Amino acid sequence: MGRRRVLAWLAVGTVAAAVGAEEVLRRSLGDSERPAATLETPAAATHAHSAPPPPSRPAPTLDQSGRRWSDPAGWGGAVPGPGTAVRITDRVVLDTDASVAALLIEASGSLVFAAEKTITLSSAGNVEVKGGLALAPADTAVHTLRFPGVDERRFKGGGMTLVDTDTGLWVTGAGYLRLDGAARTAWVRAAGPLKAGDTAITLAAAPTGWRVGDELAVTPTAAPDTEGFSAQYDLRTIQQISGATVTLDAPLHYAHPRVATGGGVTVGAEVLNLTRNVRVEGTAEGRAHVHLTSSRPADVRHAALRWLGPRNAGKEKWNGAPVTEPVLGRYGLHFHMLGDSSRGTVVEGVVVRDAGSHAFVPHASHGITFRSCISHNTWEDAYWWDGPLDTRTPQGPSDEIAYESCVASRTVFEPNPRAYRLTGFSLGAGTGGVARDCVAVGVQGATGASGYEWPETSEGVWTFERCLAHNNLQNGIFVWLNAQHHHTVGQFVAYHNGGWGIEHGAYLNDFDYSASVLYGNAAGGVALHSLGRDKGTVFDGLLIDAAGQSDYAIATAKHQLAGETVTISRCRLTGYRKAGVAFRATTDGVPDDVAVLDCEFGGNELWLDPDSPAPKSIVLRRAGEQQAVQVRKPDVGGGAAPKWNASTAPAAVSTAPRAVLTPSLRLKDAAAPTARLNA
């Protein structure tokens, strides 16, 4: 066939033999001069619910007037098959299941899945979108983009441009991606305790859009002295649903108690809906990825992204066995270095599950809101962007990133002892960050792992409020930051974590923790490593109930550098076995410098560890008293305090006594409402 005839055929709607076809097509064929396709969508029914926030920008509607994929005439006489690489330069409507070797949608082209049909497009190679790709099914249909047969060993990773060996969905140039599934309430809490053997769940609110056949994950809530407390998930399918009552396909294997933490907080297990009718997926044997470098904001809503985030053989071994490592830049949903081009992007109701690497990655991409999203059973930090190269190099910022009502569930790293500082939400560098009404549960990991982390050399200033961390193997919050800015954490709840509710370091920083509840965490409420940088860190108005799980409500640890006083004020400490506050600074660090003011205790107030150095200053003023005391080593003289292993002397405090401040919190029992585009 002559070259002129081939080019004429390709202009109709391109198919080429799949022998290096992606690279051949990309290099040898120029873009068509057709005007860019307009993506417009037919009206689709939406479910009634309380109104979600209005979109930050109008979304286009989808035009399904293009030629049909199933029409051989549009392809020069033969519909593409599994052995062909397809190049689209015009408007095409996918109206049937299809399998291809690869797909390239040029800037002038678009591919829209037929809204009323359940359709799967399978691609053995990359799908690159320079024009438009839209999966926007009717509520009763399912649209799937699948990458079967991915070989993760071939992945190279890195870079700004498409890599032929790294199979996945790439949105490049000015390409437009639209994933717009039926709206579903992302998660709802159980209204009461769930017992092993239960076959029905009563939810705290009737969910929107849940259907028979949807897969649910019921999160663990058991106390940390229960074996496997951080991994007791039940995965079940909806057999029947009526209002707020869900009947399951099989009995629950685990108990999921409802937990009363105090401070007005009583919460049941989160019931996560993992099913969406838009799906982008690899397979359990080969994980693909989604990579966006387009200058046009994407619309990604109510989609399930599964089996993404490839891994390669690592350079290390653990106990003699090889380990894997993530492929750089190949994640679940990756916004890659978009700068201001991504402003106004809303990712809503999206599930990333069973991923081998990070789930949601807004890397150097500003102004993205993640609302009611779920990461479940993913490796590496779930919500994250690229960290610094070393501890001397600051992390590159992503500004105005918002996590609203999002969940990090069962975040893993194997083998688990290697998972130092694994976290559900990495609250990295940038300005204007928001984490509100989020949940971190079932995060695994080793030393320093947590539900939420303020990471080293990655200082960002975040609005952080009404977030919950529970049943994580280690900590609720982990701060390891030498901060230059002032940080506030408000209305935080941590219960039944295997480490601390809050582990606070590194050396010098200023944080204000207020109106928060720490309940039944195995190591205790607060571990204090750092001292203040300028104004000093303050824990004010916290309710710390150890619930019999730990010796201390608060304990100090090694202070690396001398700094300003840390203040613990107006707190209520109870449920501990030995003392409310233990001072345990180490002799290879600097002494304690802590003021405990106007706090109420449910037992012995203090313990001065005999192995700790003489403190610089420990001041105690009990709630309701005027006089403060200086707490010293027991052999210094003054008033003896045997229960504290200390002696005391009168001390002056510049602030007047204040009443204990008991938190009064109201966590939301369901994810923030969401809606389809143009609903």
Order of alpha helices (4+ residues) and beta strands (2+ residues): alpha-beta-alpha-beta-beta-beta-beta-beta-beta-beta-beta-beta-beta-beta-beta-beta-beta-beta-beta-beta-beta-beta-beta-beta-beta-beta-beta-beta-beta-beta-beta-beta-beta-beta-beta-beta-beta-beta-beta-beta-beta-beta-beta-beta-beta-beta-beta-beta-beta-beta-beta-beta-beta-beta-beta-beta-beta-beta-beta-beta-beta-beta-beta
